[in-house]
Amino acid sequence: MAFVSVPKDLTKVKNKVVLNLTKRQLICLSAAAAIGLPFYFLTRELIGTTNAATGMVLLMLPAFLFAMYEKDGLPLEKILWNIVTVKFLKPAIRRYEVENFYEMEETPADQKKGGEHFGKKRRNRSR
């Protein structure tokens, strides 16, 4: 009898389009090829084959990272956006501020109601 393995977590299963690659990987890798290959062919005579190949690899590396890198199910652009949000867009120190009900000033309406506990500090001495 044939045996088929089924993964336990189906959210990690990706739909493969061509050559066992996802649509996202195909788009990123074709963008890398569209940037890197013309650079190599146009510059190999000017700067040499080795330098042109090195430049091509350096130009294609970000697209490869965006295509292949995932951590905890998040692609690279979401990870980078989270880093930018935490480091630059949101404040580093978040303060928890509340209005202390017992330190509020007594208003004339409270005085008429007999609110003698307003404006006084209470201390809990039962420790």
VEXDOFI-513807 format. One record per atom (N, C-alpha, C, O): residue number from 1; residue in one letter; atom name; x, y, z. Coordinates in steps of 0.2 Angstrom, whole numbers, plus 2048, in hexadecimal, padded with zeros to 3 digits. Example, Ala and Ser with C-alpha at 12.3 -4.5 7.8 and 13.67 -1.06 7.14 Angstrom:
BEGIN
SITE  nr rest atom  c1  c2  c3
SITE   1    A    N 842 7E4 827
SITE   1    A   CA 83E 7EA 827
SITE   1    A    C 842 7F0 827
SITE   1    A    O 847 7EF 82A
SITE   2    S    N 840 7F5 823
SITE   2    S   CA 844 7FB 824
SITE   2    S    C 840 800 827
SITE   2    S    O 843 806 828
//
This chain:
BEGIN
SITE  nr rest atom  c1  c2  c3
SITE   1    M    N 804 7FA 800
SITE   1    M   CA 800 800 800
SITE   1    M    C 804 806 800
SITE   1    M    O 80A 806 803
SITE   2    A    N 802 80B 7FC
SITE   2    A   CA 806 811 7FC
SITE   2    A    C 806 816 802
SITE   2    A    O 800 816 806
SITE   3    F    N 80B 819 804
SITE   3    F   CA 80B 81D 80A
SITE   3    F    C 80C 824 808
SITE   3    F    O 811 826 804
SITE   4    V    N 808 829 80A
SITE   4    V   CA 809 830 809
SITE   4    V    C 809 834 80F
SITE   4    V    O 805 833 814
SITE   5    S    N 80F 838 810
SITE   5    S   CA 810 83B 816
SITE   5    S    C 80C 842 816
SITE   5    S    O 80C 846 811
SITE   6    V    N 808 843 81B
SITE   6    V   CA 804 84A 81C
SITE   6    V    C 807 84E 821
SITE   6    V    O 808 84B 827
SITE   7    P    N 809 854 820
SITE   7    P   CA 80C 858 825
SITE   7    P    C 807 85A 82A
SITE   7    P    O 801 85A 829
SITE   8    K    N 80A 85A 831
SITE   8    K   CA 805 85C 836
SITE   8    K    C 802 863 836
SITE   8    K    O 7FD 864 838
SITE   9    D    N 807 868 834
SITE   9    D   CA 804 86F 834
SITE   9    D    C 803 871 82C
SITE   9    D    O 808 872 829
SITE  10    L    N 7FD 871 82A
SITE  10    L   CA 7FC 873 823
SITE  10    L    C 7FD 87A 821
SITE  10    L    O 7FD 87C 81B
SITE  11    T    N 7FE 87E 826
SITE  11    T   CA 7FF 885 824
SITE  11    T    C 806 886 822
SITE  11    T    O 807 88B 81E
SITE  12    K    N 80A 882 823
SITE  12    K   CA 811 882 820
SITE  12    K    C 812 87F 819
SITE  12    K    O 817 880 816
SITE  13    V    N 80D 87D 816
SITE  13    V   CA 80D 87A 810
SITE  13    V    C 80C 880 80B
SITE  13    V    O 807 883 80B
SITE  14    K    N 811 880 806
SITE  14    K   CA 811 886 801
SITE  14    K    C 80F 883 7FA
SITE  14    K    O 811 87D 7F9
SITE  15    N    N 80B 886 7F6
SITE  15    N   CA 809 884 7F0
SITE  15    N    C 80F 885 7EB
SITE  15    N    O 811 88B 7EA
SITE  16    K    N 811 880 7E8
SITE  16    K   CA 817 880 7E3
SITE  16    K    C 814 881 7DC
SITE  16    K    O 80F 87E 7DA
SITE  17    V    N 817 886 7D8
SITE  17    V   CA 815 888 7D2
SITE  17    V    C 819 884 7CC
SITE  17    V    O 816 880 7C9
SITE  18    V    N 81F 886 7CC
SITE  18    V   CA 824 883 7C7
SITE  18    V    C 82A 881 7CA
SITE  18    V    O 82D 885 7CE
SITE  19    L    N 82D 87C 7C8
SITE  19    L   CA 834 879 7CB
SITE  19    L    C 834 879 7D2
SITE  19    L    O 839 87B 7D5
SITE  20    N    N 82F 877 7D5
SITE  20    N   CA 82E 877 7DD
SITE  20    N    C 830 87E 7E0
SITE  20    N    O 832 87E 7E6
SITE  21    L    N 82E 883 7DD
SITE  21    L   CA 82E 88A 7E0
SITE  21    L    C 828 88D 7E0
SITE  21    L    O 823 88C 7DC
SITE  22    T    N 827 891 7E5
SITE  22    T   CA 820 895 7E6
SITE  22    T    C 820 89B 7E1
SITE  22    T    O 825 89D 7DF
SITE  23    K    N 81A 89E 7E1
SITE  23    K   CA 81A 8A4 7DD
SITE  23    K    C 81E 8A9 7DF
SITE  23    K    O 821 8AD 7DB
SITE  24    R    N 81F 8AA 7E5
SITE  24    R   CA 823 8B0 7E8
SITE  24    R    C 82A 8AE 7E7
SITE  24    R    O 82E 8B3 7E5
SITE  25    Q    N 82C 8A8 7E7
SITE  25    Q   CA 833 8A7 7E6
SITE  25    Q    C 835 8A8 7DE
SITE  25    Q    O 83A 8AA 7DC
SITE  26    L    N 830 8A6 7DA
SITE  26    L   CA 831 8A7 7D3
SITE  26    L    C 832 8AE 7D1
SITE  26    L    O 836 8B0 7CD
SITE  27    I    N 82D 8B2 7D4
SITE  27    I   CA 82E 8BA 7D3
SITE  27    I    C 834 8BD 7D5
SITE  27    I    O 837 8C0 7D1
SITE  28    C    N 836 8BB 7DB
SITE  28    C   CA 83D 8BE 7DE
SITE  28    C    C 843 8BB 7DA
SITE  28    C    O 847 8BF 7D9
SITE  29    L    N 843 8B5 7D8
SITE  29    L   CA 849 8B2 7D4
SITE  29    L    C 849 8B5 7CD
SITE  29    L    O 84E 8B6 7CB
SITE  30    S    N 843 8B6 7CA
SITE  30    S   CA 843 8B9 7C3
SITE  30    S    C 845 8C0 7C4
SITE  30    S    O 849 8C3 7BF
SITE  31    A    N 844 8C4 7C9
SITE  31    A   CA 846 8CB 7CA
SITE  31    A    C 84D 8CB 7CB
SITE  31    A    O 851 8CF 7C9
SITE  32    A    N 850 8C6 7CF
SITE  32    A   CA 857 8C5 7D0
SITE  32    A    C 85B 8C4 7C9
SITE  32    A    O 860 8C7 7C8
SITE  33    A    N 858 8C0 7C5
SITE  33    A   CA 85B 8BE 7BF
SITE  33    A    C 85B 8C4 7BA
SITE  33    A    O 85F 8C6 7B6
SITE  34    A    N 855 8C8 7BA
SITE  34    A   CA 855 8CE 7B6
SITE  34    A    C 859 8D4 7B8
SITE  34    A    O 85B 8D8 7B4
SITE  35    I    N 85C 8D4 7BE
SITE  35    I   CA 860 8D9 7C1
SITE  35    I    C 868 8D6 7C0
SITE  35    I    O 86C 8DA 7BD
SITE  36    G    N 869 8D0 7C2
SITE  36    G   CA 870 8CE 7C2
SITE  36    G    C 873 8CC 7BB
SITE  36    G    O 879 8CD 7BA
SITE  37    L    N 86F 8C8 7B7
SITE  37    L   CA 872 8C6 7B1
SITE  37    L    C 874 8CC 7AC
SITE  37    L    O 879 8CC 7A9
SITE  38    P    N 870 8D1 7AB
SITE  38    P   CA 872 8D6 7A7
SITE  38    P    C 878 8DA 7AA
SITE  38    P    O 87D 8DC 7A6
SITE  39    F    N 878 8DB 7B1
SITE  39    F   CA 87E 8DE 7B4
SITE  39    F    C 885 8DA 7B2
SITE  39    F    O 88A 8DC 7B0
SITE  40    Y    N 884 8D3 7B2
SITE  40    Y   CA 88A 8CF 7B1
SITE  40    Y    C 88C 8CF 7AA
SITE  40    Y    O 892 8D1 7A8
SITE  41    F    N 887 8CF 7A5
SITE  41    F   CA 889 8CF 79E
SITE  41    F    C 88C 8D6 79C
SITE  41    F    O 890 8D6 797
SITE  42    L    N 889 8DB 79F
SITE  42    L   CA 88B 8E2 79D
SITE  42    L    C 892 8E4 7A0
SITE  42    L    O 895 8E8 79D
SITE  43    T    N 894 8E1 7A5
SITE  43    T   CA 89A 8E3 7A9
SITE  43    T    C 89F 8DF 7A9
SITE  43    T    O 8A5 8E0 7AB
SITE  44    R    N 89F 8D8 7A6
SITE  44    R   CA 8A4 8D4 7A7
SITE  44    R    C 8AA 8D6 7A2
SITE  44    R    O 8B0 8D4 7A4
SITE  45    E    N 8A9 8D9 79D
SITE  45    E   CA 8AF 8DC 799
SITE  45    E    C 8B2 8E2 79C
SITE  45    E    O 8B8 8E3 79B
SITE  46    L    N 8AF 8E6 7A0
SITE  46    L   CA 8B1 8EC 7A3
SITE  46    L    C 8B5 8EA 7A9
SITE  46    L    O 8BB 8ED 7AA
SITE  47    I    N 8B2 8E6 7AE
SITE  47    I   CA 8B5 8E5 7B4
SITE  47    I    C 8B8 8DE 7B5
SITE  47    I    O 8BB 8DD 7BA
SITE  48    G    N 8B7 8DA 7B0
SITE  48    G   CA 8BA 8D3 7B1
SITE  48    G    C 8B4 8CE 7B3
SITE  48    G    O 8AF 8D0 7B6
SITE  49    T    N 8B5 8C8 7B1
SITE  49    T   CA 8B0 8C3 7B3
SITE  49    T    C 8AF 8C2 7BA
SITE  49    T    O 8A9 8C1 7BC
SITE  50    T    N 8B4 8C2 7BE
SITE  50    T   CA 8B4 8C0 7C5
SITE  50    T    C 8B0 8C6 7C9
SITE  50    T    O 8AC 8C5 7CD
SITE  51    N    N 8B2 8CC 7C7
SITE  51    N   CA 8AF 8D2 7CA
SITE  51    N    C 8A7 8D3 7C8
SITE  51    N    O 8A3 8D4 7CC
SITE  52    A    N 8A6 8D1 7C2
SITE  52    A   CA 89F 8D1 7BF
SITE  52    A    C 89B 8CC 7C3
SITE  52    A    O 895 8CD 7C4
SITE  53    A    N 89E 8C6 7C3
SITE  53    A   CA 89A 8C1 7C7
SITE  53    A    C 899 8C2 7CE
SITE  53    A    O 893 8C1 7D1
SITE  54    T    N 89E 8C5 7D1
SITE  54    T   CA 89D 8C8 7D8
SITE  54    T    C 897 8CD 7D9
SITE  54    T    O 893 8CD 7DD
SITE  55    G    N 897 8D2 7D4
SITE  55    G   CA 892 8D7 7D4
SITE  55    G    C 88B 8D4 7D3
SITE  55    G    O 886 8D6 7D6
SITE  56    M    N 88B 8CF 7CE
SITE  56    M   CA 885 8CC 7CD
SITE  56    M    C 882 8C9 7D3
SITE  56    M    O 87C 8C9 7D5
SITE  57    V    N 886 8C5 7D7
SITE  57    V   CA 884 8C2 7DD
SITE  57    V    C 882 8C6 7E2
SITE  57    V    O 87C 8C5 7E5
SITE  58    L    N 885 8CC 7E3
SITE  58    L   CA 883 8D1 7E8
SITE  58    L    C 87D 8D4 7E6
SITE  58    L    O 879 8D6 7EA
SITE  59    L    N 87B 8D5 7DF
SITE  59    L   CA 875 8D8 7DD
SITE  59    L    C 86F 8D4 7DE
SITE  59    L    O 86A 8D6 7DF
SITE  60    M    N 871 8CD 7DD
SITE  60    M   CA 86B 8C8 7DD
SITE  60    M    C 86A 8C6 7E4
SITE  60    M    O 864 8C3 7E6
SITE  61    L    N 86E 8C7 7E9
SITE  61    L   CA 86D 8C4 7F0
SITE  61    L    C 867 8C7 7F3
SITE  61    L    O 864 8C3 7F6
SITE  62    P    N 865 8CD 7F3
SITE  62    P   CA 85F 8CF 7F7
SITE  62    P    C 859 8CC 7F4
SITE  62    P    O 855 8CA 7F8
SITE  63    A    N 859 8CB 7ED
SITE  63    A   CA 853 8C8 7EA
SITE  63    A    C 852 8C0 7ED
SITE  63    A    O 84D 8BE 7EE
SITE  64    F    N 858 8BD 7ED
SITE  64    F   CA 858 8B6 7F0
SITE  64    F    C 856 8B6 7F7
SITE  64    F    O 852 8B1 7F9
SITE  65    L    N 858 8BB 7FB
SITE  65    L   CA 856 8BB 802
SITE  65    L    C 84F 8BC 802
SITE  65    L    O 84B 8B8 806
SITE  66    F    N 84C 8C0 7FE
SITE  66    F   CA 845 8C1 7FF
SITE  66    F    C 841 8BB 7FC
SITE  66    F    O 83B 8BA 7FF
SITE  67    A    N 844 8B7 7F8
SITE  67    A   CA 840 8B1 7F5
SITE  67    A    C 841 8AC 7FA
SITE  67    A    O 83C 8A8 7FB
SITE  68    M    N 846 8AB 7FD
SITE  68    M   CA 847 8A4 801
SITE  68    M    C 847 8A5 809
SITE  68    M    O 845 8A0 80C
SITE  69    Y    N 848 8AB 80C
SITE  69    Y   CA 849 8AB 813
SITE  69    Y    C 842 8AC 816
SITE  69    Y    O 83E 8B0 814
SITE  70    E    N 841 8A8 81B
SITE  70    E   CA 83B 8A8 81F
SITE  70    E    C 83D 8A6 826
SITE  70    E    O 841 8A2 827
SITE  71    K    N 83A 8AA 82B
SITE  71    K   CA 83B 8A8 832
SITE  71    K    C 834 8A8 835
SITE  71    K    O 831 8AD 835
SITE  72    D    N 833 8A3 839
SITE  72    D   CA 82C 8A2 83C
SITE  72    D    C 826 8A4 838
SITE  72    D    O 821 8A6 83A
SITE  73    G    N 827 8A2 831
SITE  73    G   CA 822 8A2 82D
SITE  73    G    C 821 8A9 82A
SITE  73    G    O 81C 8AB 826
SITE  74    L    N 825 8AE 82B
SITE  74    L   CA 825 8B5 829
SITE  74    L    C 82A 8B6 823
SITE  74    L    O 830 8B4 824
SITE  75    P    N 829 8B9 81E
SITE  75    P   CA 82E 8BA 819
SITE  75    P    C 832 8C0 81B
SITE  75    P    O 831 8C3 820
SITE  76    L    N 837 8C1 817
SITE  76    L   CA 83C 8C6 819
SITE  76    L    C 83A 8CD 819
SITE  76    L    O 83C 8D1 81E
SITE  77    E    N 835 8CF 815
SITE  77    E   CA 833 8D6 815
SITE  77    E    C 82F 8D7 81B
SITE  77    E    O 82F 8DD 81E
SITE  78    K    N 82B 8D2 81D
SITE  78    K   CA 827 8D3 824
SITE  78    K    C 82C 8D4 82A
SITE  78    K    O 82A 8D7 82E
SITE  79    I    N 831 8D0 82A
SITE  79    I   CA 836 8D0 82F
SITE  79    I    C 839 8D7 82F
SITE  79    I    O 83A 8DA 835
SITE  80    L    N 83B 8D9 829
SITE  80    L   CA 83E 8E0 829
SITE  80    L    C 83A 8E5 82B
SITE  80    L    O 83C 8EA 82E
SITE  81    W    N 833 8E5 829
SITE  81    W   CA 82E 8EA 82B
SITE  81    W    C 82D 8EA 832
SITE  81    W    O 82C 8EF 835
SITE  82    N    N 82D 8E4 835
SITE  82    N   CA 82C 8E4 83D
SITE  82    N    C 832 8E7 840
SITE  82    N    O 831 8EA 845
SITE  83    I    N 838 8E6 83E
SITE  83    I   CA 83E 8E9 841
SITE  83    I    C 83E 8F0 840
SITE  83    I    O 83F 8F4 845
SITE  84    V    N 83C 8F3 83A
SITE  84    V   CA 83C 8FA 839
SITE  84    V    C 836 8FD 83E
SITE  84    V    O 837 903 841
SITE  85    T    N 831 8FA 83E
SITE  85    T   CA 82B 8FC 843
SITE  85    T    C 82D 8FD 84A
SITE  85    T    O 82C 902 84D
SITE  86    V    N 831 8F8 84C
SITE  86    V   CA 833 8F7 853
SITE  86    V    C 839 8FC 855
SITE  86    V    O 838 900 85A
SITE  87    K    N 83D 8FD 850
SITE  87    K   CA 843 901 851
SITE  87    K    C 842 909 850
SITE  87    K    O 844 90D 854
SITE  88    F    N 83E 90A 84B
SITE  88    F   CA 83D 911 849
SITE  88    F    C 836 914 849
SITE  88    F    O 836 91A 84B
SITE  89    L    N 831 910 848
SITE  89    L   CA 82B 913 848
SITE  89    L    C 827 914 84E
SITE  89    L    O 823 918 850
SITE  90    K    N 828 90F 853
SITE  90    K   CA 825 90F 859
SITE  90    K    C 82A 911 85F
SITE  90    K    O 830 910 85E
SITE  91    P    N 827 914 864
SITE  91    P   CA 82C 916 869
SITE  91    P    C 82F 910 86D
SITE  91    P    O 82C 90B 86E
SITE  92    A    N 835 911 86F
SITE  92    A   CA 839 90C 872
SITE  92    A    C 836 90A 879
SITE  92    A    O 836 905 87B
SITE  93    I    N 834 910 87D
SITE  93    I   CA 832 90F 884
SITE  93    I    C 82A 911 883
SITE  93    I    O 828 916 882
SITE  94    R    N 826 90C 885
SITE  94    R   CA 81F 90E 886
SITE  94    R    C 81D 90E 88D
SITE  94    R    O 81E 90A 891
SITE  95    R    N 81A 914 88F
SITE  95    R   CA 818 915 896
SITE  95    R    C 811 913 897
SITE  95    R    O 80D 914 893
SITE  96    Y    N 810 911 89D
SITE  96    Y   CA 809 90F 89F
SITE  96    Y    C 807 915 8A3
SITE  96    Y    O 809 915 8A9
SITE  97    E    N 802 919 8A1
SITE  97    E   CA 800 91E 8A5
SITE  97    E    C 7F9 91E 8A6
SITE  97    E    O 7F5 91C 8A2
SITE  98    V    N 7F7 91F 8AD
SITE  98    V   CA 7F0 91F 8AF
SITE  98    V    C 7EF 925 8B3
SITE  98    V    O 7F3 929 8B5
SITE  99    E    N 7E9 927 8B3
SITE  99    E   CA 7E7 92D 8B7
SITE  99    E    C 7E5 92A 8BE
SITE  99    E    O 7E1 925 8BF
SITE 100    N    N 7E8 92C 8C3
SITE 100    N   CA 7E7 92A 8CA
SITE 100    N    C 7E1 92D 8CD
SITE 100    N    O 7E0 933 8CD
SITE 101    F    N 7DC 929 8CE
SITE 101    F   CA 7D5 92B 8D0
SITE 101    F    C 7D6 92F 8D7
SITE 101    F    O 7D2 934 8D8
SITE 102    Y    N 7DA 92D 8DB
SITE 102    Y   CA 7DA 930 8E2
SITE 102    Y    C 7DF 936 8E2
SITE 102    Y    O 7DE 93A 8E7
SITE 103    E    N 7E2 938 8DD
SITE 103    E   CA 7E6 93E 8DD
SITE 103    E    C 7E3 944 8D9
SITE 103    E    O 7E6 949 8D8
SITE 104    M    N 7DD 942 8D6
SITE 104    M   CA 7D9 947 8D2
SITE 104    M    C 7D7 94D 8D6
SITE 104    M    O 7D5 94C 8DC
SITE 105    E    N 7D7 953 8D4
SITE 105    E   CA 7D4 959 8D8
SITE 105    E    C 7CD 958 8D8
SITE 105    E    O 7C9 956 8D4
SITE 106    E    N 7CA 95B 8DE
SITE 106    E   CA 7C3 95B 8DF
SITE 106    E    C 7C0 961 8DC
SITE 106    E    O 7C2 966 8DC
SITE 107    T    N 7BB 95F 8D8
SITE 107    T   CA 7B7 964 8D5
SITE 107    T    C 7B1 967 8D9
SITE 107    T    O 7AF 963 8DE
SITE 108    P    N 7AE 96C 8D8
SITE 108    P   CA 7A9 96F 8DC
SITE 108    P    C 7A3 96A 8DC
SITE 108    P    O 79F 96A 8E1
SITE 109    A    N 7A1 966 8D6
SITE 109    A   CA 79C 962 8D6
SITE 109    A    C 79D 95C 8DB
SITE 109    A    O 799 959 8DE
SITE 110    D    N 7A4 95A 8DC
SITE 110    D   CA 7A5 955 8E0
SITE 110    D    C 7A5 957 8E8
SITE 110    D    O 7A3 953 8EC
SITE 111    Q    N 7A6 95D 8E9
SITE 111    Q   CA 7A5 960 8F0
SITE 111    Q    C 79E 960 8F2
SITE 111    Q    O 79D 95E 8F8
SITE 112    K    N 79A 961 8ED
SITE 112    K   CA 792 961 8EF
SITE 112    K    C 790 95A 8F1
SITE 112    K    O 78C 959 8F5
SITE 113    K    N 793 955 8ED
SITE 113    K   CA 791 94E 8EE
SITE 113    K    C 794 94B 8F4
SITE 113    K    O 793 945 8F6
SITE 114    G    N 799 94F 8F7
SITE 114    G   CA 79C 94C 8FD
SITE 114    G    C 7A2 947 8FB
SITE 114    G    O 7A3 942 8FF
SITE 115    G    N 7A5 949 8F6
SITE 115    G   CA 7AB 945 8F4
SITE 115    G    C 7B1 947 8F8
SITE 115    G    O 7B6 949 8F5
SITE 116    E    N 7B2 945 8FE
SITE 116    E   CA 7B7 947 902
SITE 116    E    C 7BE 943 901
SITE 116    E    O 7C3 945 903
SITE 117    H    N 7BD 93D 8FD
SITE 117    H   CA 7C3 939 8FC
SITE 117    H    C 7C7 93B 8F6
SITE 117    H    O 7CC 939 8F4
SITE 118    F    N 7C4 940 8F2
SITE 118    F   CA 7C8 943 8EC
SITE 118    F    C 7CD 947 8EF
SITE 118    F    O 7CC 94B 8F3
SITE 119    G    N 7D3 947 8EB
SITE 119    G   CA 7D8 94B 8ED
SITE 119    G    C 7DD 949 8F3
SITE 119    G    O 7E2 94C 8F4
SITE 120    K    N 7DB 943 8F6
SITE 120    K   CA 7DF 940 8FB
SITE 120    K    C 7E2 93A 8F9
SITE 120    K    O 7DF 936 8F5
SITE 121    K    N 7E8 939 8FB
SITE 121    K   CA 7EC 933 8F9
SITE 121    K    C 7EA 92D 8FF
SITE 121    K    O 7EA 92F 905
SITE 122    R    N 7E9 928 8FC
SITE 122    R   CA 7E8 922 901
SITE 122    R    C 7EE 91D 900
SITE 122    R    O 7F0 91C 8FB
SITE 123    R    N 7F0 91B 906
SITE 123    R   CA 7F5 916 906
SITE 123    R    C 7F3 910 909
SITE 123    R    O 7F0 90F 90E
SITE 124    N    N 7F5 90B 905
SITE 124    N   CA 7F4 904 908
SITE 124    N    C 7F9 902 90D
SITE 124    N    O 7FF 900 90A
SITE 125    R    N 7F8 901 913
SITE 125    R   CA 7FD 900 918
SITE 125    R    C 7FC 8F8 91A
SITE 125    R    O 800 8F6 91F
SITE 126    S    N 7F8 8F5 917
SITE 126    S   CA 7F7 8EE 919
SITE 126    S    C 7FC 8E9 915
SITE 126    S    O 7FA 8E6 910
SITE 127    R    N 802 8E9 917
SITE 127    R   CA 807 8E5 914
SITE 127    R    C 80A 8DF 918
SITE 127    R    O 80E 8DB 916
//
